[in-house]
Amino acid sequence: MSKFIDYLKTRQFYINLGAAIASVIIIISIIFFSLGYYTRHGSGIPVPQLEGTNISQATPLLDQQGFKYQIDSVYVPDKAPGTIVQQDPDPGTNVKEGRTIYLMIVKSLAPDVALPDLTQDNYRTALSNIANYGLKIGDTTYVHDIARDRILEVKFAGQTLHPGSKIPKGSKIDLVLGDGQGASEVEVPEVVNLDLDAAKFVIKNSGLVIGTITYGPITDSTKMVVQSQVPMKGDSTNKVSIGTRINLTVIQKN
């Protein structure tokens, strides 16, 4: 034990201790600088600003700077196809060369959507439903109908659509609405040879009025049929005003 203590006091011990400490420092330094070089610690390439540019402009820039990239697509109305709308990592982020940059671009073909049932909706309700389905309002026209602003018909490219019809998202659809005034004219119904009760039903449901009824020889009131009507449907009287009286001549059916 005394020899060991004596050795600790010798010059050789301090030389060996210094050499050991120096060796440890050198090894740690080599590891530190090697790791820093390998990981490019404190350095990197800033990710360029790509959002808002076209993919045809972005990819050559990424290739030039040594980046890889992965592209996905989404439909965005009112944006040009190929426009980058999202990127990851964010612009200005320092990353290593060869890093994959994820890009979201606008695709050219809009997905189809099913037309919602807009009939019986008023105009204000229809606006909300149409927007929720990614559609737009085109032209609006009004026709005579008792319900004001009620959706009577939906058209796309001149064709009438029915609920569930498939059209591209973002399309403009035209609406036909009621003006709240009702129809001013209706078709003259044809009631000749109908039973009297049936003829009355048809006339009233057409918005017209039963006029004078002229009875021929009748012995059985359950067998009355219409022989003639005034006005009759013809070349010059296809339509009459609502409330027009229809006069009937009734005879007994054989």
Backbone as CSV, one residue per row, in Angstrom:
resi,resn,N_x,N_y,N_z,CA_x,CA_y,CA_z,C_x,C_y,C_z
1,MET,0.847,-1.206,0.000,0.000,0.000,0.000,0.875,1.245,0.000
2,SER,1.960,1.171,0.803,2.868,2.319,0.886,3.573,2.565,-0.441
3,LYS,3.843,1.448,-1.187,4.481,1.605,-2.500,3.558,2.314,-3.474
4,PHE,2.239,1.994,-3.399,1.258,2.619,-4.301,1.148,4.112,-4.018
5,ILE,1.148,4.425,-2.740,1.075,5.841,-2.360,2.331,6.566,-2.827
6,ASP,3.469,5.912,-2.696,4.724,6.515,-3.167,4.692,6.729,-4.675
7,TYR,4.030,5.759,-5.408,3.936,5.879,-6.873,3.089,7.081,-7.283
8,LEU,2.034,7.327,-6.505,1.159,8.467,-6.821,1.901,9.793,-6.702
9,LYS,2.984,9.788,-6.013,3.740,11.012,-5.824,4.836,11.190,-6.868
10,THR,4.997,10.175,-7.733,6.080,10.230,-8.703,5.687,11.016,-9.941
11,ARG,6.688,11.479,-10.677,6.496,12.239,-11.920,5.885,11.355,-12.994
12,GLN,6.236,10.071,-13.005,5.727,9.145,-14.016,4.212,9.007,-13.923
13,PHE,3.686,8.990,-12.651,2.238,8.870,-12.479,1.526,10.046,-13.133
14,TYR,2.052,11.251,-12.910,1.390,12.441,-13.477,1.486,12.468,-15.003
15,ILE,2.582,11.935,-15.541,2.699,11.849,-17.005,1.653,10.898,-17.568
16,ASN,1.522,9.729,-16.929,0.535,8.740,-17.395,-0.899,9.261,-17.241
17,LEU,-1.156,9.957,-16.113,-2.501,10.513,-15.891,-2.830,11.552,-16.947
18,GLY,-1.853,12.407,-17.262,-2.087,13.432,-18.286,-2.339,12.816,-19.645
19,ALA,-1.572,11.744,-19.952,-1.757,11.072,-21.247,-3.147,10.449,-21.340
20,ALA,-3.606,9.860,-20.226,-4.933,9.222,-20.215,-6.031,10.256,-20.421
21,ILE,-5.907,11.401,-19.698,-6.920,12.459,-19.846,-6.929,13.000,-21.270
22,ALA,-5.733,13.208,-21.840,-5.638,13.717,-23.210,-6.269,12.743,-24.193
23,SER,-6.067,11.447,-23.956,-6.643,10.430,-24.856,-8.170,10.476,-24.820
24,VAL,-8.715,10.610,-23.598,-10.179,10.674,-23.470,-10.730,11.895,-24.188
25,ILE,-10.073,13.053,-24.019,-10.529,14.285,-24.677,-10.486,14.131,-26.192
26,ILE,-9.408,13.534,-26.687,-9.276,13.352,-28.140,-10.370,12.441,-28.676
27,ILE,-10.640,11.342,-27.958,-11.678,10.397,-28.414,-13.050,11.065,-28.427
28,ILE,-13.359,11.820,-27.345,-14.667,12.492,-27.277,-14.787,13.533,-28.396
29,SER,-13.723,14.254,-28.680,-13.744,15.268,-29.739,-13.987,14.634,-31.094
30,ILE,-13.282,13.510,-31.346,-13.464,12.817,-32.632,-14.910,12.365,-32.800
31,ILE,-15.496,11.788,-31.714,-16.889,11.329,-31.778,-17.835,12.507,-32.023
32,PHE,-17.619,13.619,-31.320,-18.492,14.777,-31.428,-18.473,15.347,-32.843
33,PHE,-17.254,15.569,-33.369,-17.162,16.171,-34.701,-17.624,15.213,-35.792
34,SER,-17.403,13.926,-35.593,-17.873,12.951,-36.583,-19.396,12.911,-36.621
35,LEU,-20.008,12.927,-35.431,-21.467,12.908,-35.365,-22.067,14.184,-35.953
36,GLY,-21.422,15.312,-35.654,-21.895,16.582,-36.208,-21.813,16.590,-37.721
37,TYR,-20.738,16.031,-38.274,-20.606,15.984,-39.722,-21.648,15.060,-40.334
38,TYR,-21.873,13.926,-39.662,-22.806,12.931,-40.210,-24.238,13.463,-40.251
39,THR,-24.613,14.165,-39.182,-26.001,14.638,-39.101,-26.156,16.059,-39.623
40,ARG,-25.064,16.692,-40.090,-25.095,18.083,-40.554,-25.672,18.983,-39.461
41,HIS,-25.192,18.764,-38.243,-25.689,19.491,-37.071,-25.542,20.992,-37.293
42,GLY,-26.693,21.730,-37.069,-26.653,23.181,-37.209,-26.689,23.645,-38.641
43,SER,-26.827,22.759,-39.603,-26.873,23.158,-41.008,-28.008,22.422,-41.687
44,GLY,-28.326,22.807,-42.904,-29.390,22.178,-43.669,-29.778,23.063,-44.835
45,ILE,-30.748,22.592,-45.611,-31.234,23.342,-46.764,-32.631,23.846,-46.444
46,PRO,-32.901,25.129,-46.578,-34.241,25.635,-46.289,-35.237,25.179,-47.357
47,VAL,-36.407,24.753,-46.917,-37.461,24.340,-47.845,-38.000,25.580,-48.552
48,PRO,-38.084,25.566,-49.883,-38.573,26.745,-50.601,-40.083,26.944,-50.432
49,GLN,-40.527,28.164,-50.713,-41.949,28.480,-50.697,-42.582,27.911,-51.970
50,LEU,-43.501,26.966,-51.785,-44.087,26.284,-52.937,-45.593,26.523,-53.059
51,GLU,-46.254,26.814,-51.957,-47.697,27.031,-52.000,-48.024,28.210,-52.914
52,GLY,-49.043,28.004,-53.761,-49.444,29.046,-54.694,-48.787,28.939,-56.047
53,THR,-47.716,28.125,-56.154,-47.059,27.945,-57.448,-47.620,26.700,-58.137
54,ASN,-47.327,26.571,-59.413,-47.768,25.402,-60.167,-46.758,24.275,-60.001
55,ILE,-47.251,23.058,-59.999,-46.388,21.891,-59.792,-45.309,21.796,-60.861
56,SER,-45.611,22.292,-62.064,-44.625,22.251,-63.147,-43.440,23.170,-62.867
57,GLN,-43.644,24.206,-62.042,-42.549,25.088,-61.659,-41.828,24.572,-60.412
58,ALA,-42.560,23.880,-59.546,-41.989,23.453,-58.271,-41.044,22.264,-58.414
59,THR,-41.409,21.287,-59.238,-40.609,20.065,-59.300,-39.182,20.291,-59.813
60,PRO,-38.945,21.136,-60.829,-37.546,21.371,-61.216,-36.733,22.009,-60.097
61,LEU,-37.358,22.898,-59.314,-36.660,23.527,-58.203,-36.291,22.504,-57.132
62,LEU,-37.208,21.606,-56.826,-36.938,20.576,-55.834,-35.839,19.626,-56.313
63,ASP,-35.879,19.266,-57.587,-34.835,18.408,-58.153,-33.472,19.083,-58.059
64,GLN,-33.449,20.381,-58.347,-32.192,21.120,-58.331,-31.590,21.182,-56.930
65,GLN,-32.437,21.283,-55.911,-31.956,21.394,-54.542,-31.795,20.039,-53.849
66,GLY,-32.047,18.963,-54.568,-31.794,17.633,-54.025,-32.894,17.087,-53.147
67,PHE,-34.095,17.632,-53.281,-35.213,17.127,-52.500,-35.960,16.040,-53.268
68,LYS,-36.576,15.139,-52.525,-37.548,14.222,-53.091,-38.934,14.813,-52.836
69,TYR,-39.937,14.325,-53.518,-41.280,14.858,-53.283,-42.335,13.798,-53.546
70,GLN,-43.437,13.950,-52.827,-44.583,13.068,-52.974,-45.818,13.942,-53.165
71,ILE,-46.646,13.607,-54.168,-47.751,14.480,-54.574,-49.088,13.787,-54.352
72,ASP,-50.008,14.520,-53.745,-51.409,14.099,-53.633,-52.264,15.207,-54.233
73,SER,-53.546,14.934,-54.473,-54.380,15.926,-55.142,-55.728,16.055,-54.459
74,VAL,-56.328,17.225,-54.627,-57.644,17.517,-54.078,-58.309,18.516,-55.020
75,TYR,-59.640,18.453,-55.106,-60.348,19.405,-55.960,-60.687,20.656,-55.157
76,VAL,-60.302,21.817,-55.684,-60.597,23.104,-55.044,-61.236,24.009,-56.101
77,PRO,-62.488,24.410,-55.912,-63.137,25.293,-56.901,-62.376,26.608,-57.041
78,ASP,-62.389,27.148,-58.251,-61.825,28.472,-58.542,-60.310,28.536,-58.416
79,LYS,-59.644,27.391,-58.376,-58.179,27.380,-58.403,-57.715,26.578,-59.612
80,ALA,-56.648,27.060,-60.228,-56.160,26.422,-61.448,-55.615,25.031,-61.157
81,PRO,-55.903,24.054,-62.021,-55.358,22.704,-61.821,-53.827,22.746,-61.757
82,GLY,-53.255,21.956,-60.860,-51.802,21.910,-60.710,-51.253,22.869,-59.677
83,THR,-52.100,23.762,-59.148,-51.650,24.713,-58.132,-51.394,23.986,-56.806
84,ILE,-50.265,24.289,-56.178,-49.942,23.691,-54.881,-50.683,24.463,-53.790
85,VAL,-51.493,23.767,-53.003,-52.287,24.417,-51.956,-51.791,24.064,-50.552
86,GLN,-50.872,23.108,-50.468,-50.355,22.725,-49.142,-49.008,22.047,-49.308
87,GLN,-48.086,22.298,-48.372,-46.776,21.641,-48.401,-46.350,21.291,-46.984
88,ASP,-45.530,20.239,-46.878,-44.984,19.802,-45.594,-43.594,19.231,-45.853
89,PRO,-42.531,19.762,-45.203,-42.466,20.788,-44.159,-42.821,22.190,-44.669
90,ASP,-43.008,23.105,-43.716,-43.348,24.481,-44.040,-42.186,25.179,-44.730
91,PRO,-42.474,26.242,-45.487,-41.402,27.005,-46.136,-40.409,27.554,-45.114
92,GLY,-39.115,27.521,-45.454,-38.062,28.044,-44.583,-37.513,27.048,-43.585
93,THR,-38.150,25.881,-43.450,-37.651,24.859,-42.510,-36.344,24.262,-43.033
94,ASN,-35.307,24.187,-42.165,-34.026,23.588,-42.559,-34.126,22.065,-42.479
95,VAL,-33.877,21.406,-43.580,-33.921,19.946,-43.628,-32.699,19.429,-44.376
96,LYS,-32.427,18.137,-44.210,-31.288,17.528,-44.891,-31.574,17.340,-46.378
97,GLU,-30.529,17.326,-47.144,-30.659,17.047,-48.567,-31.238,15.642,-48.760
98,GLY,-32.147,15.509,-49.704,-32.789,14.222,-49.943,-34.078,14.037,-49.175
99,ARG,-34.464,15.013,-48.350,-35.703,14.928,-47.580,-36.902,14.926,-48.536
100,THR,-37.928,14.169,-48.193,-39.149,14.126,-48.997,-40.062,15.287,-48.620
101,ILE,-40.492,16.049,-49.611,-41.421,17.163,-49.416,-42.794,16.691,-49.904
102,TYR,-43.799,16.821,-49.047,-45.144,16.366,-49.380,-45.963,17.545,-49.907
103,LEU,-46.556,17.360,-51.082,-47.272,18.436,-51.763,-48.718,18.027,-52.035
104,MET,-49.632,18.974,-51.849,-51.041,18.779,-52.194,-51.369,19.751,-53.324
105,ILE,-51.814,19.213,-54.465,-52.105,20.060,-55.619,-53.583,19.962,-55.994
106,VAL,-54.031,20.928,-56.781,-55.422,20.965,-57.244,-55.544,20.061,-58.473
107,LYS,-56.493,19.125,-58.426,-56.704,18.266,-59.589,-57.707,18.900,-60.538
108,SER,-57.650,18.495,-61.793,-58.424,19.163,-62.840,-59.870,18.697,-62.906
109,LEU,-60.142,17.433,-62.581,-61.491,16.900,-62.708,-62.218,16.974,-61.375
110,ALA,-63.374,17.620,-61.407,-64.177,17.729,-60.189,-64.911,16.416,-59.941
111,PRO,-65.013,15.992,-58.685,-65.798,14.790,-58.387,-67.284,15.072,-58.576
112,ASP,-68.028,14.030,-58.892,-69.477,14.179,-59.045,-70.154,14.212,-57.675
113,VAL,-71.217,14.997,-57.595,-72.043,15.027,-56.390,-73.489,14.758,-56.800
114,ALA,-74.248,14.207,-55.875,-75.659,13.932,-56.135,-76.482,15.171,-55.811
115,LEU,-77.333,15.571,-56.735,-78.175,16.739,-56.519,-79.148,16.483,-55.372
116,PRO,-79.182,17.363,-54.380,-80.150,17.182,-53.293,-81.567,17.470,-53.778
117,ASP,-82.537,17.040,-53.013,-83.932,17.293,-53.347,-84.274,18.729,-52.942
118,LEU,-84.374,19.605,-53.940,-84.644,21.018,-53.681,-86.108,21.388,-53.884
119,THR,-86.876,20.477,-54.466,-88.284,20.784,-54.698,-88.985,20.998,-53.363
120,GLN,-89.862,21.926,-53.358,-90.613,22.347,-52.169,-89.785,23.264,-51.258
121,ASP,-88.472,23.386,-51.502,-87.670,24.337,-50.734,-87.953,25.751,-51.216
122,ASN,-87.827,26.732,-50.310,-87.847,28.103,-50.792,-86.426,28.497,-51.195
123,TYR,-86.304,29.670,-51.805,-85.027,30.074,-52.385,-83.930,30.169,-51.320
124,ARG,-84.256,30.725,-50.162,-83.244,30.905,-49.124,-82.740,29.566,-48.601
125,THR,-83.643,28.621,-48.386,-83.230,27.292,-47.932,-82.399,26.587,-48.992
126,ALA,-82.808,26.754,-50.256,-82.077,26.120,-51.358,-80.646,26.632,-51.442
127,LEU,-80.428,27.919,-51.184,-79.078,28.478,-51.228,-78.151,27.736,-50.282
128,SER,-78.622,27.476,-49.073,-77.807,26.773,-48.086,-77.536,25.338,-48.517
129,ASN,-78.567,24.639,-48.993,-78.388,23.243,-49.415,-77.439,23.136,-50.597
130,ILE,-77.577,24.043,-51.542,-76.730,24.007,-52.739,-75.271,24.239,-52.359
131,ALA,-75.015,25.200,-51.470,-73.636,25.480,-51.039,-73.043,24.291,-50.294
132,ASN,-73.837,23.612,-49.480,-73.345,22.457,-48.723,-72.902,21.323,-49.634
133,TYR,-73.457,21.244,-50.820,-73.085,20.197,-51.773,-72.012,20.660,-52.756
134,GLY,-71.459,21.843,-52.525,-70.393,22.328,-53.396,-70.867,22.779,-54.752
135,LEU,-72.133,23.159,-54.872,-72.690,23.640,-56.126,-72.910,25.150,-56.054
136,LYS,-73.218,25.746,-57.200,-73.427,27.189,-57.272,-74.746,27.495,-57.976
137,ILE,-75.266,28.700,-57.709,-76.495,29.162,-58.345,-76.151,29.812,-59.675
138,GLY,-76.829,29.390,-60.722,-76.683,30.021,-62.033,-77.801,31.032,-62.235
139,ASP,-78.582,30.839,-63.300,-79.706,31.735,-63.591,-80.933,31.340,-62.765
140,THR,-81.757,32.332,-62.448,-83.039,32.082,-61.789,-84.149,32.693,-62.627
141,THR,-85.195,31.934,-62.883,-86.348,32.423,-63.627,-87.606,32.148,-62.818
142,TYR,-88.641,32.947,-63.085,-89.898,32.826,-62.344,-91.027,32.453,-63.295
143,VAL,-91.913,31.600,-62.806,-93.129,31.237,-63.540,-94.307,31.387,-62.584
144,HIS,-95.508,31.437,-63.156,-96.692,31.579,-62.323,-96.889,30.350,-61.450
145,ASP,-96.937,30.577,-60.157,-97.210,29.515,-59.207,-97.676,30.170,-57.917
146,ILE,-98.546,29.500,-57.217,-99.136,30.093,-56.022,-98.121,30.301,-54.912
147,ALA,-97.059,29.488,-54.860,-96.040,29.588,-53.803,-94.883,30.456,-54.280
148,ARG,-94.676,31.573,-53.612,-93.602,32.481,-54.016,-92.235,31.936,-53.597
149,ASP,-91.282,32.020,-54.514,-89.888,31.610,-54.291,-89.734,30.118,-54.023
150,ARG,-90.744,29.323,-54.304,-90.600,27.871,-54.157,-89.876,27.307,-55.373
151,ILE,-88.950,26.362,-55.146,-88.195,25.755,-56.238,-89.100,24.777,-56.973
152,LEU,-89.361,25.063,-58.244,-90.228,24.205,-59.048,-89.435,23.269,-59.950
153,GLU,-88.257,23.720,-60.364,-87.470,22.923,-61.314,-86.005,23.309,-61.196
154,VAL,-85.135,22.319,-61.396,-83.687,22.537,-61.376,-83.123,22.102,-62.720
155,LYS,-82.289,22.957,-63.326,-81.729,22.646,-64.638,-80.211,22.780,-64.624
156,PHE,-79.572,21.965,-65.466,-78.130,22.037,-65.661,-77.851,21.848,-67.141
157,ALA,-77.164,22.826,-67.735,-76.864,22.799,-69.167,-78.142,22.617,-69.993
158,GLY,-79.218,23.238,-69.535,-80.471,23.197,-70.277,-81.324,21.971,-70.030
159,GLN,-80.815,21.014,-69.264,-81.546,19.782,-69.002,-82.131,19.792,-67.583
160,THR,-83.374,19.304,-67.466,-84.013,19.219,-66.154,-83.368,18.117,-65.329
161,LEU,-83.033,18.437,-64.090,-82.424,17.469,-63.176,-83.445,16.984,-62.165
162,HIS,-83.220,15.773,-61.700,-84.055,15.190,-60.658,-83.184,14.908,-59.436
163,PRO,-83.765,14.840,-58.238,-82.963,14.543,-57.039,-82.130,13.278,-57.227
164,GLY,-80.850,13.380,-56.863,-79.940,12.246,-57.026,-79.140,12.278,-58.309
165,SER,-79.494,13.174,-59.249,-78.732,13.284,-60.498,-77.285,13.655,-60.193
166,LYS,-76.332,13.053,-60.930,-74.915,13.296,-60.695,-74.423,14.434,-61.589
167,ILE,-73.813,15.445,-60.972,-73.210,16.544,-61.711,-71.873,16.891,-61.056
168,PRO,-70.933,17.491,-61.824,-69.620,17.811,-61.240,-69.722,18.831,-60.114
169,LYS,-68.971,18.601,-59.076,-68.918,19.551,-57.972,-68.440,20.902,-58.487
170,GLY,-69.060,21.970,-57.982,-68.710,23.312,-58.432,-69.541,23.797,-59.606
171,SER,-70.430,22.943,-60.128,-71.255,23.332,-61.269,-72.292,24.375,-60.872
172,LYS,-72.713,25.170,-61.862,-73.789,26.125,-61.662,-75.101,25.508,-62.136
173,ILE,-76.099,25.546,-61.264,-77.411,25.015,-61.624,-78.405,26.171,-61.704
174,ASP,-79.340,26.063,-62.650,-80.361,27.081,-62.847,-81.640,26.674,-62.118
175,LEU,-82.307,27.650,-61.542,-83.500,27.397,-60.750,-84.718,28.055,-61.384
176,VAL,-85.830,27.318,-61.385,-87.122,27.856,-61.789,-87.964,27.973,-60.520
177,LEU,-88.427,29.198,-60.221,-89.138,29.463,-58.980,-90.547,29.973,-59.246
178,GLY,-91.414,29.804,-58.261,-92.760,30.346,-58.348,-92.772,31.825,-58.010
179,ASP,-93.668,32.576,-58.669,-93.740,34.020,-58.430,-94.806,34.419,-57.427
180,GLY,-95.542,33.423,-56.896,-96.548,33.715,-55.892,-97.879,34.187,-56.438
181,GLN,-98.017,34.266,-57.767,-99.241,34.786,-58.366,-100.150,33.685,-58.893
182,GLY,-99.639,32.509,-59.048,-100.432,31.428,-59.618,-100.539,31.577,-61.128
183,ALA,-100.990,30.520,-61.763,-101.123,30.551,-63.226,-102.303,31.428,-63.616
184,SER,-102.148,32.220,-64.670,-103.230,33.084,-65.137,-104.135,32.370,-66.123
185,GLU,-103.617,31.335,-66.751,-104.406,30.564,-67.716,-104.178,29.076,-67.484
186,VAL,-105.195,28.305,-67.844,-105.087,26.852,-67.732,-105.620,26.215,-69.012
187,GLU,-105.219,24.965,-69.211,-105.719,24.215,-70.353,-107.213,23.938,-70.179
188,VAL,-107.962,24.022,-71.288,-109.382,23.669,-71.255,-109.493,22.157,-71.117
189,PRO,-110.149,21.665,-70.061,-110.258,20.212,-69.907,-111.289,19.625,-70.883
190,GLU,-111.104,18.401,-71.225,-112.055,17.683,-72.110,-112.927,16.790,-71.228
191,VAL,-114.235,17.171,-71.103,-115.126,16.418,-70.213,-116.284,15.752,-70.947
192,VAL,-116.344,15.893,-72.257,-117.411,15.244,-73.037,-117.312,13.729,-72.856
193,ASN,-118.495,13.113,-72.655,-118.652,11.663,-72.446,-118.269,11.219,-71.033
194,LEU,-117.918,12.173,-70.173,-117.675,11.819,-68.771,-118.992,11.856,-67.997
195,ASP,-119.067,11.054,-66.939,-120.191,11.184,-66.018,-120.226,12.598,-65.476
196,LEU,-121.413,13.092,-65.127,-121.530,14.466,-64.673,-120.668,14.731,-63.445
197,ASP,-120.678,13.820,-62.492,-119.871,14.020,-61.280,-118.384,14.079,-61.609
198,ALA,-117.944,13.197,-62.496,-116.541,13.197,-62.901,-116.182,14.486,-63.624
199,ALA,-117.092,14.975,-64.478,-116.851,16.216,-65.213,-116.719,17.400,-64.255
200,LYS,-117.601,17.463,-63.239,-117.513,18.536,-62.255,-116.170,18.495,-61.520
201,PHE,-115.740,17.303,-61.168,-114.463,17.149,-60.448,-113.299,17.667,-61.298
202,VAL,-113.279,17.308,-62.579,-112.191,17.730,-63.474,-112.199,19.241,-63.639
203,ILE,-113.358,19.828,-63.819,-113.463,21.278,-64.039,-112.978,22.048,-62.806
204,LYS,-113.426,21.642,-61.629,-113.027,22.349,-60.410,-111.525,22.213,-60.146
205,ASN,-110.969,21.029,-60.379,-109.527,20.830,-60.156,-108.667,21.564,-61.173
206,SER,-109.279,22.014,-62.257,-108.554,22.794,-63.266,-108.573,24.276,-62.955
207,GLY,-109.196,24.663,-61.857,-109.272,26.076,-61.514,-110.388,26.796,-62.232
208,LEU,-111.344,26.038,-62.783,-112.462,26.620,-63.517,-113.745,26.455,-62.704
209,VAL,-114.833,26.990,-63.238,-116.105,27.026,-62.516,-117.185,26.336,-63.347
210,ILE,-118.047,25.587,-62.647,-119.184,24.973,-63.329,-120.177,26.076,-63.715
211,GLY,-120.495,26.162,-64.988,-121.445,27.171,-65.467,-122.861,26.623,-65.494
212,THR,-123.569,26.968,-66.525,-124.951,26.508,-66.689,-124.959,25.057,-67.131
213,ILE,-125.830,24.254,-66.496,-125.976,22.857,-66.897,-127.361,22.701,-67.538
214,THR,-127.376,22.289,-68.776,-128.621,22.064,-69.506,-128.876,20.565,-69.574
215,TYR,-130.038,20.144,-69.084,-130.345,18.722,-69.015,-131.249,18.317,-70.171
216,GLY,-130.909,17.213,-70.825,-131.799,16.624,-71.836,-132.804,15.702,-71.144
217,PRO,-133.505,14.909,-71.925,-134.456,13.960,-71.319,-133.718,12.964,-70.426
218,ILE,-134.045,12.967,-69.162,-133.355,12.097,-68.199,-134.395,11.432,-67.314
219,THR,-134.314,10.113,-67.210,-135.206,9.364,-66.323,-134.443,8.693,-65.188
220,ASP,-133.110,8.574,-65.360,-132.270,7.957,-64.317,-131.088,8.892,-64.049
221,SER,-131.092,9.567,-62.913,-130.052,10.556,-62.594,-128.690,9.928,-62.357
222,THR,-128.632,8.620,-62.220,-127.333,7.960,-62.001,-126.610,7.678,-63.308
223,LYS,-127.257,7.980,-64.437,-126.661,7.670,-65.738,-126.448,8.926,-66.579
224,MET,-126.229,10.065,-65.945,-126.050,11.310,-66.685,-124.605,11.454,-67.157
225,VAL,-124.450,11.780,-68.448,-123.135,12.018,-69.031,-123.154,13.350,-69.770
226,VAL,-121.970,13.924,-69.947,-121.858,15.203,-70.641,-121.894,14.969,-72.146
227,GLN,-122.831,15.648,-72.801,-122.936,15.553,-74.267,-122.074,16.593,-74.955
228,SER,-122.013,17.806,-74.366,-121.209,18.879,-74.944,-120.816,19.864,-73.861
229,GLN,-119.823,20.710,-74.174,-119.336,21.719,-73.234,-119.003,22.999,-73.980
230,VAL,-119.112,24.126,-73.293,-118.743,25.426,-73.860,-117.978,26.201,-72.777
231,PRO,-116.735,26.624,-73.062,-116.019,26.387,-74.317,-115.459,24.970,-74.403
232,MET,-115.235,24.553,-75.627,-114.596,23.268,-75.890,-113.135,23.499,-76.253
233,LYS,-112.331,22.502,-76.014,-110.928,22.596,-76.389,-110.821,22.496,-77.898
234,GLY,-110.191,23.491,-78.503,-110.033,23.489,-79.952,-108.824,24.279,-80.361
235,ASP,-108.679,24.506,-81.646,-107.499,25.202,-82.163,-107.384,26.622,-81.612
236,SER,-108.504,27.278,-81.387,-108.476,28.673,-80.954,-108.733,28.834,-79.457
237,THR,-109.080,27.755,-78.779,-109.394,27.859,-77.346,-108.719,26.752,-76.552
238,ASN,-107.434,26.652,-76.686,-106.706,25.653,-75.902,-106.599,26.042,-74.437
239,LYS,-106.558,27.362,-74.164,-106.414,27.835,-72.794,-107.460,28.895,-72.501
240,VAL,-107.868,28.964,-71.215,-108.792,29.993,-70.756,-108.289,30.516,-69.423
241,SER,-108.810,31.677,-69.018,-108.397,32.261,-67.746,-108.960,31.454,-66.586
242,ILE,-108.191,31.461,-65.476,-108.676,30.800,-64.263,-110.001,31.431,-63.857
243,GLY,-110.937,30.595,-63.441,-112.260,31.091,-63.037,-113.274,31.132,-64.160
244,THR,-112.859,30.754,-65.378,-113.802,30.731,-66.508,-114.894,29.695,-66.252
245,ARG,-116.129,30.044,-66.623,-117.259,29.123,-66.463,-117.309,28.154,-67.642
246,ILE,-117.523,26.893,-67.330,-117.701,25.855,-68.343,-119.171,25.427,-68.312
247,ASN,-119.886,25.700,-69.403,-121.301,25.329,-69.514,-121.411,23.921,-70.079
248,LEU,-122.333,23.145,-69.524,-122.452,21.741,-69.904,-123.863,21.422,-70.378
249,THR,-123.939,20.494,-71.334,-125.218,19.888,-71.731,-125.143,18.422,-71.363
250,VAL,-126.121,17.968,-70.592,-126.076,16.621,-70.035,-127.250,15.811,-70.563
251,ILE,-126.981,14.550,-70.923,-128.045,13.632,-71.365,-127.908,12.346,-70.572
252,GLN,-128.888,11.473,-70.789,-128.859,10.185,-70.114,-128.077,9.191,-70.945
253,LYS,-127.204,8.476,-70.252,-126.391,7.460,-70.937,-127.235,6.250,-71.225
254,ASN,-127.063,5.726,-72.446,-127.842,4.534,-72.827,-127.342,3.300,-72.092
